[in-house]
């Protein structure tokens, strides 16, 4: 694994402009995805009050949201073998917009959980496709930056949702969140159609030819990830993905409930999701700046340290509301940048022929963590564990990620250090 060394000289002005236009559109697509994924967290406090439920009762809806995304991420690697990525993204956006509209008829937890599952299957199909399109549009030395730029849309969408949803819920009811979540992706369809490449060839002809992706089956590509050449990188990316999503979605889904227990009102509790998402934007910007000088791995170690420090301070009693939101912001800096970082690692480490499959599989592993994170939080809360202790326990997976990245860096330096010449 090598550090990213970005060049200031683009392949060409036209190519550079095309790259960033494509990245901007992928950013918009990912923003909608981020909004829709977190939508259930925005409305959770309102639904528990409306349906007279305990906080832990929202766990099935949270788990269904992540489980559907796992199916979508894995399916993307199969679907991309049968249709161009632009068509796959367009179809998935249309479907998740429709399912978002359908959510407003939900009478209870069981129905909303089923609808959220199918919604996030479609959301999961979109993410690897959009990431790989953004990465393939950039030259090799700018691929990680393009990936981070596009992936930051997830945090922006979640942040906007956290800021807008209190107004939507107060003015029009919880259903308004899903109306917006259904309308915006449908309105974006013409922009996606006219901007993204119609075929699967990278717009910058560097690295491995993308048409090789069509010459091998998805199963063969998945096996290739575990070949001696890619095994260590696959393990690194998958472990980073699993634990980063574990912690990130633990906070995304349970932060509103955490804030309710700390005295926040039902209407203001979603602001915690916005604080975490804004921290994610800051974390991605920090990662973007650091990766050009330090490489992805060292940069992620820095952002992880920010999250661990904020979690430690969270244990101090008597914090006021602004201090709590600031600490949630800091946790978002570390956890969200990890989610973006695992995608950047995948796009940098694997050739174009494996890129959609590697990103999709890593994201699917991450979503398994996203299922287990909220589930673990729900179980601990149902057993009476305090919210602050749940937050403290999230340090454990973050420390595991830091350890894995440190070992990976040492192995990468060892593999790239030339052997001394023998006399």
C-alpha positions as a printed NumPy array, in Angstrom:
array([[  0.   ,   0.   ,   0.   ],
       [  1.546,   3.27 ,  -1.031],
       [  0.912,   6.817,   0.016],
       [ -0.978,   9.123,  -2.302],
       [  1.164,  11.661,  -4.062],
       [ -1.144,  13.966,  -5.899],
       [  0.135,  15.967,  -8.838],
       [ -0.713,  19.593,  -9.426],
       [ -0.581,  19.095, -13.181],
       [ -3.812,  17.695, -14.593],
       [ -3.908,  15.408, -17.596],
       [ -5.509,  18.259, -19.446],
       [ -7.752,  21.199, -18.64 ],
       [-10.711,  19.616, -20.369],
       [-10.116,  16.251, -18.714],
       [ -9.694,  17.907, -15.322],
       [-12.929,  19.879, -15.754],
       [-14.772,  16.753, -16.847],
       [-13.426,  14.853, -13.848],
       [-14.652,  17.385, -11.313],
       [-18.021,  17.846, -13.006],
       [-18.558,  14.095, -12.777],
       [-17.376,  14.141,  -9.158],
       [-19.795,  16.992,  -8.401],
       [-22.734,  15.02 ,  -9.79 ],
       [-21.644,  11.901,  -7.882],
       [-21.408,  14.148,  -4.8  ],
       [-25.055,  15.197,  -5.313],
       [-26.116,  11.571,  -5.75 ],
       [-24.292,  10.583,  -2.577],
       [-25.857,  13.532,  -0.713],
       [-29.323,  12.236,  -1.51 ],
       [-28.182,   8.787,  -0.42 ],
       [-26.868,  10.202,   2.865],
       [-30.143,  12.005,   3.529],
       [-32.318,   8.967,   2.793],
       [-30.14 ,   6.556,   4.769],
       [-30.281,   8.701,   7.909],
       [-33.957,   9.64 ,   7.462],
       [-35.139,   6.947,   9.867],
       [-32.895,   8.413,  12.581],
       [-34.397,  11.871,  12.039],
       [-37.944,  10.667,  12.605],
       [-37.215,   8.063,  15.32 ],
       [-37.967,  10.373,  18.297],
       [-41.254,  11.452,  16.704],
       [-42.278,   7.89 ,  15.864],
       [-41.552,   6.539,  19.351],
       [-43.737,   9.271,  20.822],
       [-46.487,   8.856,  18.19 ],
       [-46.593,   5.057,  18.44 ],
       [-45.963,   4.94 ,  22.223],
       [-42.768,   2.908,  21.903],
       [-39.633,   2.615,  23.975],
       [-36.369,   3.825,  22.497],
       [-35.048,   0.293,  21.887],
       [-38.164,  -0.523,  19.818],
       [-36.652,   1.332,  16.844],
       [-33.871,  -1.267,  16.576],
       [-35.636,  -3.382,  13.86 ],
       [-35.98 ,  -0.334,  11.604],
       [-32.34 ,   0.614,  12.148],
       [-31.156,  -2.933,  11.459],
       [-33.36 ,  -3.238,   8.349],
       [-31.862,  -0.008,   7.022],
       [-28.332,  -1.388,   7.243],
       [-29.282,  -4.927,   6.157],
       [-30.848,  -3.627,   2.956],
       [-27.706,  -1.664,   2.193],
       [-25.596,  -4.836,   2.567],
       [-27.734,  -6.568,  -0.052],
       [-27.502,  -3.528,  -2.33 ],
       [-23.727,  -3.227,  -2.03 ],
       [-23.178,  -6.888,  -2.915],
       [-25.772,  -6.726,  -5.697],
       [-24.018,  -3.749,  -7.295],
       [-21.009,  -5.922,  -8.168],
       [-23.339,  -8.364,  -9.935],
       [-25.596,  -5.803, -11.628],
       [-22.659,  -3.844, -13.061],
       [-21.739,  -6.972, -15.06 ],
       [-25.087,  -6.774, -16.882],
       [-25.665,  -3.049, -17.417],
       [-23.655,   0.207, -17.574],
       [-23.116,   1.938, -14.261],
       [-25.036,   5.049, -15.314],
       [-28.126,   2.961, -16.059],
       [-27.696,   1.077, -12.771],
       [-27.464,   4.337, -10.802],
       [-30.479,   5.866, -12.561],
       [-32.682,   2.821, -11.997],
       [-31.669,   2.51 ,  -8.339],
       [-32.308,   6.225,  -7.713],
       [-35.771,   5.966,  -9.244],
       [-36.593,   2.966,  -7.074],
       [-35.324,   4.352,  -3.782],
       [-37.195,   7.575,  -4.462],
       [-40.378,   5.548,  -4.927],
       [-39.812,   3.496,  -1.77 ],
       [-39.165,   6.687,   0.183],
       [-42.592,   7.975,  -0.848],
       [-44.083,   4.615,   0.152],
       [-42.681,   4.976,   3.683],
       [-45.285,   7.602,   4.608],
       [-48.068,   4.981,   4.704],
       [-46.319,   2.965,   7.437],
       [-48.653,   2.217,  10.386],
       [-46.005,   0.707,  12.651],
       [-42.476,  -0.584,  13.153],
       [-42.932,  -3.827,  11.193],
       [-44.092,  -2.142,   7.988],
       [-41.615,   0.724,   8.124],
       [-38.788,  -1.765,   8.699],
       [-39.734,  -3.747,   5.57 ],
       [-40.019,  -0.614,   3.451],
       [-36.701,   0.704,   4.784],
       [-35.058,  -2.593,   3.848],
       [-36.088,  -2.297,   0.2  ],
       [-35.282,   1.417,   0.138],
       [-31.741,   0.841,   1.289],
       [-31.209,  -2.097,  -1.083],
       [-31.55 ,   0.51 ,  -3.844],
       [-29.424,   3.006,  -1.905],
       [-26.747,   0.345,  -1.536],
       [-26.645,  -0.237,  -5.283],
       [-26.04 ,   3.472,  -5.921],
       [-23.02 ,   3.985,  -3.629],
       [-20.4  ,   1.659,  -5.211],
       [-21.486,   2.711,  -8.69 ],
       [-21.164,   6.421,  -7.94 ],
       [-17.835,   5.965,  -6.145],
       [-16.314,   3.917,  -8.956],
       [-17.543,   6.382, -11.61 ],
       [-15.935,   9.257,  -9.705],
       [-12.699,   7.3  ,  -9.233],
       [-12.502,   6.205, -12.869],
       [-13.038,   9.772, -14.058],
       [ -9.787,  10.863, -12.364],
       [ -6.146,  10.149, -13.204],
       [ -4.388,   7.612, -11.003],
       [ -2.697,  10.199,  -8.786],
       [ -5.997,  11.993,  -8.081],
       [ -8.2  ,   8.93 ,  -7.626],
       [ -8.311,   8.993,  -3.829],
       [ -9.149,  12.713,  -3.806],
       [-11.971,  12.169,  -6.301],
       [-13.315,   9.329,  -4.162],
       [-13.199,  11.388,  -0.957],
       [-14.85 ,  14.339,  -2.718],
       [-17.745,  12.185,  -3.932],
       [-18.096,  10.264,  -0.663],
       [-18.302,  13.502,   1.322],
       [-21.772,  13.84 ,  -0.17 ],
       [-22.991,  11.206,   2.305],
       [-22.068,  13.487,   5.207],
       [-23.47 ,  16.594,   3.53 ],
       [-26.792,  14.856,   2.89 ],
       [-26.989,  13.611,   6.469],
       [-26.074,  17.062,   7.796],
       [-28.686,  18.844,   5.699],
       [-31.264,  16.299,   6.781],
       [-30.392,  16.784,  10.432],
       [-30.778,  20.549,  10.074],
       [-33.92 ,  20.531,   7.915],
       [-35.847,  17.631,   9.448],
       [-36.806,  19.471,  12.685],
       [-38.469,  22.176,  10.573],
       [-40.11 ,  19.617,   8.282],
       [-41.395,  17.547,  11.207],
       [-42.612,  20.585,  13.147],
       [-44.372,  22.068,  10.114],
       [-45.686,  19.053,   8.221],
       [-45.164,  15.931,  10.322],
       [-42.612,  13.122,  10.104],
       [-43.924,  12.087,   6.686],
       [-42.454,  15.243,   5.131],
       [-38.913,  13.903,   5.64 ],
       [-39.637,  10.941,   3.358],
       [-41.49 ,  13.082,   0.813],
       [-38.334,  15.18 ,   0.404],
       [-36.237,  12.009,   0.378],
       [-38.328,  10.667,  -2.496],
       [-38.674,  13.845,  -4.527],
       [-35.038,  14.988,  -4.696],
       [-33.521,  11.829,  -6.262],
       [-36.204,  11.817,  -8.94 ],
       [-35.464,  15.466,  -9.758],
       [-31.764,  14.61 , -10.064],
       [-32.294,  11.929, -12.706],
       [-31.927,  14.232, -15.768],
       [-28.663,  15.673, -14.394],
       [-27.25 ,  12.193, -13.809],
       [-28.325,  11.066, -17.27 ],
       [-26.652,  13.962, -19.065],
       [-23.447,  14.094, -16.989],
       [-22.223,  10.625, -16.112],
       [-20.421,   8.571, -18.786],
       [-22.809,   6.362, -20.722],
       [-20.391,   3.415, -20.832],
       [-18.124,   1.773, -18.318],
       [-14.819,   3.006, -19.707],
       [-12.852,   5.394, -17.476],
       [-12.785,   8.926, -18.849],
       [ -9.022,   9.063, -18.214],
       [ -7.217,   6.187, -19.891],
       [ -4.769,   5.288, -17.161],
       [ -4.178,   2.127, -15.152],
       [ -5.807,  -1.181, -16.001],
       [ -8.273,  -1.132, -18.901],
       [-11.786,  -1.127, -17.531],
       [-13.115,  -3.491, -20.176],
       [-11.338,  -6.288, -18.317],
       [-14.178,  -6.087, -15.826],
       [-16.478,  -7.575, -18.442],
       [-14.163, -10.474, -19.178],
       [-14.433, -12.145, -15.799],
       [-17.359, -13.133, -13.667],
       [-18.253, -11.463, -10.402],
       [-17.342, -14.65 ,  -8.533],
       [-13.919, -14.762, -10.143],
       [-13.337, -11.12 ,  -9.245],
       [-14.398, -11.752,  -5.662],
       [-11.921, -14.618,  -5.448],
       [ -9.214, -12.365,  -6.864],
       [ -9.564, -10.119,  -3.827],
       [ -8.154, -13.007,  -1.773],
       [ -5.25 , -13.785,  -4.08 ],
       [ -1.77 , -13.381,  -2.534],
       [ -1.395, -10.106,  -4.418],
       [ -4.487,  -8.506,  -2.849],
       [ -5.087, -10.446,   0.385],
       [ -3.443,  -8.08 ,   2.876],
       [ -5.09 ,  -5.035,   1.295],
       [ -8.478,  -6.771,   1.243],
       [ -8.23 ,  -7.662,   4.943],
       [ -7.162,  -4.11 ,   5.802],
       [ -9.961,  -2.451,   3.833],
       [-12.615,  -4.862,   5.12 ],
       [-11.62 ,  -4.459,   8.769],
       [-11.529,  -0.674,   8.439],
       [-14.921,  -0.78 ,   6.717],
       [-16.526,  -3.078,   9.299],
       [-15.463,  -1.201,  12.418],
       [-15.842,   2.296,  10.958],
       [-19.451,   1.605,   9.951],
       [-20.052,  -0.137,  13.285],
       [-19.206,   3.015,  15.239],
       [-20.529,   5.516,  12.696],
       [-24.017,   3.997,  12.5  ],
       [-24.133,   3.38 ,  16.231],
       [-23.897,   7.158,  16.55 ],
       [-26.079,   8.029,  13.539],
       [-29.053,   5.968,  14.678],
       [-28.827,   6.365,  18.457],
       [-27.629,   9.981,  18.76 ],
       [-31.19 ,  11.431,  18.729],
       [-32.178,   8.989,  21.475],
       [-28.984,   9.797,  23.375],
       [-29.814,  13.493,  23.248],
       [-33.371,  12.83 ,  24.439],
       [-31.915,  11.177,  27.537],
       [-29.716,  14.254,  28.051],
       [-32.624,  16.698,  28.072],
       [-32.973,  17.644,  24.405],
       [-36.513,  18.019,  23.056],
       [-38.019,  15.65 ,  20.479],
       [-37.888,  18.388,  17.851],
       [-34.23 ,  19.267,  18.514],
       [-32.829,  15.749,  18.944],
       [-32.128,  15.302,  15.175],
       [-29.655,  18.206,  15.449],
       [-27.269,  15.643,  16.933],
       [-27.238,  13.788,  13.602],
       [-26.469,  17.096,  11.895],
       [-23.594,  17.745,  14.317],
       [-22.133,  14.303,  13.584],
       [-22.581,  14.775,   9.841],
       [-21.01 ,  18.256,   9.908],
       [-18.105,  16.691,  11.755],
       [-17.978,  14.118,   8.968],
       [-17.688,  16.888,   6.375],
       [-14.855,  18.461,   8.356],
       [-13.229,  15.042,   8.747],
       [-13.4  ,  14.35 ,   5.02 ],
       [-11.925,  17.771,   4.237],
       [ -9.15 ,  17.103,   6.732],
       [ -8.584,  13.672,   5.202],
       [ -8.531,  15.218,   1.717],
       [ -5.816,  17.675,   2.785],
       [ -3.726,  15.203,   4.779],
       [ -3.838,  12.345,   2.273],
       [ -1.887,  14.317,  -0.321],
       [  1.048,  14.617,   2.086],
       [  0.816,  11.743,   4.533],
       [ -1.053,   9.022,   2.674],
       [ -4.44 ,   7.562,   3.496],
       [ -3.337,   5.342,   6.373],
       [ -1.498,   7.962,   8.421],
       [ -4.272,  10.453,   7.756],
       [ -6.899,   8.039,   9.05 ],
       [ -4.856,   7.437,  12.198],
       [ -4.997,  11.177,  12.876],
       [ -8.769,  11.44 ,  12.402],
       [ -9.328,   8.333,  14.55 ],
       [ -7.377,  10.008,  17.341],
       [ -9.764,  12.973,  17.215],
       [-12.777,  10.674,  17.655],
       [-11.215,   8.716,  20.532],
       [-10.295,  11.932,  22.338],
       [-13.855,  13.288,  22.01 ],
       [-15.336,  10.015,  23.279],
       [-13.046,  10.194,  26.308],
       [-14.137,  13.773,  27.094],
       [-17.772,  12.675,  26.671],
       [-17.447,  10.795,  29.964],
       [-17.142,  14.055,  31.919],
       [-20.388,  14.761,  33.732],
       [-22.312,  18.037,  33.663],
       [-21.613,  18.955,  30.033],
       [-23.87 ,  21.638,  28.601],
       [-25.722,  21.155,  25.318],
       [-23.225,  22.967,  23.135],
       [-20.375,  20.932,  24.592],
       [-22.285,  17.722,  23.846],
       [-22.905,  18.781,  20.24 ],
       [-19.25 ,  19.79 ,  19.847],
       [-18.106,  16.371,  21.056],
       [-20.555,  14.639,  18.703],
       [-19.056,  16.813,  15.942],
       [-15.583,  15.544,  16.904],
       [-16.705,  11.92 ,  16.874],
       [-18.123,  12.52 ,  13.383],
       [-14.727,  13.838,  12.257],
       [-13.162,  10.475,  13.014],
       [-15.91 ,   7.972,  12.213],
       [-17.162,   9.463,   8.945],
       [-13.665,  10.008,   7.569],
       [-13.073,   6.305,   8.233],
       [-16.103,   5.424,   6.116],
       [-14.777,   7.61 ,   3.299],
       [-11.242,   6.374,   3.873],
       [-12.085,   2.72 ,   3.335],
       [-13.589,   3.607,  -0.058],
       [-10.516,   5.652,  -0.934],
       [ -8.286,   2.733,   0.073],
       [-10.267,   0.387,  -2.163],
       [-10.138,   2.661,  -5.213],
       [ -6.401,   3.257,  -4.815],
       [ -5.36 ,  -0.307,  -4.038],
       [ -7.368,  -2.232,  -6.614],
       [ -7.248,  -1.988, -10.424],
       [-10.154,  -0.629, -12.433],
       [-11.331,  -4.119, -13.372],
       [-11.922,  -4.887,  -9.696],
       [-12.908,  -1.443,  -8.483],
       [-16.707,  -1.639,  -8.381],
       [-16.563,  -5.149,  -6.921],
       [-13.939,  -4.221,  -4.304],
       [-15.751,  -1.042,  -3.264],
       [-19.109,  -2.845,  -3.183],
       [-17.828,  -5.805,  -1.171],
       [-15.968,  -3.602,   1.297],
       [-19.049,  -1.437,   1.719],
       [-21.138,  -4.575,   2.254],
       [-18.754,  -5.698,   4.997],
       [-19.032,  -2.19 ,   6.412],
       [-22.808,  -2.445,   6.437],
       [-22.585,  -5.688,   8.395],
       [-20.847,  -3.514,  10.96 ],
       [-23.611,  -0.953,  10.473],
       [-26.135,  -3.652,  11.408],
       [-24.202,  -4.833,  14.439],
       [-23.45 ,  -1.321,  15.738],
       [-27.048,  -0.125,  16.19 ],
       [-28.054,  -3.632,  17.302],
       [-25.359,  -3.634,  19.987],
       [-26.48 ,  -0.183,  21.093],
       [-30.105,  -1.317,  21.323],
       [-29.182,  -4.429,  23.324],
       [-27.01 ,  -2.465,  25.766],
       [-29.668,   0.213,  26.247],
       [-32.381,  -2.44 ,  26.789],
       [-30.209,  -3.938,  29.557],
       [-29.965,  -0.568,  31.26 ],
       [-26.446,   0.441,  30.203],
       [-26.153,   4.22 ,  30.332],
       [-25.769,   6.212,  27.132],
       [-22.371,   7.519,  28.227],
       [-21.085,   3.981,  28.773],
       [-22.334,   2.942,  25.331],
       [-20.384,   5.863,  23.881],
       [-17.287,   4.848,  25.831],
       [-17.43 ,   1.262,  24.573],
       [-17.284,   2.544,  20.986],
       [-13.62 ,   3.308,  21.612],
       [-12.856,  -0.413,  21.361],
       [-13.575,  -0.831,  17.612],
       [-11.818,   2.467,  16.886],
       [ -8.698,   1.192,  18.633],
       [ -8.896,  -2.011,  16.574],
       [ -8.964,   0.049,  13.367],
       [ -5.97 ,   2.089,  14.523],
       [ -4.061,  -1.131,  15.225],
       [ -4.922,  -2.613,  11.798],
       [ -3.863,   0.553,   9.969],
       [ -0.603,   0.712,  11.93 ],
       [  0.251,  -2.907,  11.076],
       [ -0.694,  -2.317,   7.446],
       [  1.603,   0.705,   7.246],
       [  4.498,  -1.313,   8.634],
       [  3.888,  -4.109,   6.135],
       [  3.675,  -1.598,   3.284],
       [  6.971,   0.058,   4.286],
       [  8.616,  -3.333,   4.598],
       [  7.43 ,  -4.432,   1.15 ],
       [  8.605,  -1.21 ,  -0.506],
       [ 12.003,  -0.995,   1.241],
       [ 14.686,  -2.29 ,  -1.157],
       [ 16.886,  -5.067,   0.118],
       [ 20.52 ,  -4.054,   0.749],
       [ 22.903,  -5.081,  -1.956],
       [ 25.148,  -7.97 ,  -1.134],
       [ 28.897,  -7.394,  -1.513]])
